[in-house]
Amino acid sequence: MGRAVVGRILARPDWRIIVLARGTNPWSDLSPAIANRVDFVTADLADLHSVQRACRDVFGKLAGSDITALALNAGMQSARKDPVSADGFELHFAVNHLAHVLIADQLAPHIARGGRIVVTTSGLHDPWAFCVVPISRAAWQDPTELADAKLSQQRMRGDANRGEARYCASKLCNVMHARALAEQYPDLAVASFTPGVLPGTDIARDRDILQHIAWRWLLPVLAPVLPGVRSLARSSGDLEWLITEAEFQTISGSFFDGRRPSPGSPDSRDKAKVSRLMEVSRSLISHMLQEEGNAVEGKKH
């Protein structure tokens, strides 16, 4: 979906985009007419040190200019047993949440007054939301447990089910993160956004072959008749609208289902839980980056 949104935004001649991606230029087939308005910065969202370096690279490319909009769109889902990030955190929590917290904390102060932040999440953050595709939902845990691969969603049986529940937990963190950012930056418009069930992407690449085929090829064909299933064109258009046009300053912090503001889950609106999530997340990030700083200082001596 990120690629589709980039294409839509670049159709606007006054926009320039800086993309954080795992490769130096993953979209080498962009047409020359628009390629000069896209900069790529290498970043591995499973490695907080890589994310920090990427943010520094972004500052260099901004050259003193302000950011108009920040789209935190990356997401992964794994069925592997207890996957961890380069920093030792549960992988969904690290990639889908912690990396976004670090990026926002680094870049949000450089967003122009009246700018916006959009965090891509999922309706599955709500354990009671309907979904046409069966998936195991998350139970709220203290973020110190969500960050621990052994403790996160430990009630679940089976690696696939735990992976699904951990994914849903990370999406809840996305909604809570957006609400916290709206409180922190009242001069910005902040939203979390669900594209709905979006088959045809590679998010199911870690599943077994039958599930991968169904997600990649079968569900896109059935999308027009399945409730909650949306096309890539529709969802990328909704996200582009939020990034470039939507007026949601007065309801900043809201959860959007497509273009419609929705309440979101009760947990996502619990201010004590939101505060605890952000406190722990920033503490984990700070501790990890401080360790890197100490290691570098030790090498100098």
Protein Blocks (a to p, Z undefined) as FASTA:
>chain_A
ZZmmmmmmmmpmkbccddddfbfblclmbcfklmmmcccddddfkbmklmmmmmmmmmmm
nnopacfbdcdfbccddfbehiacfkopafklmmmmmmmmmmmmmmmmmpcehiacdddd
dfklpmkbccfbdcdddddddfklmmpmklgoplpgcjklmmmmmmmmmmmmmmmmmmmm
mmmmmmbccddddebjaehiaklmmmcfklmmmmmmmmmmmmmmpghiacfklmmmmmmm
mmmmpccklmgoiacehjaccebjfklmmmklmmmmmmmmmmmmmmmmmmmmmmmmmmmZ
Z
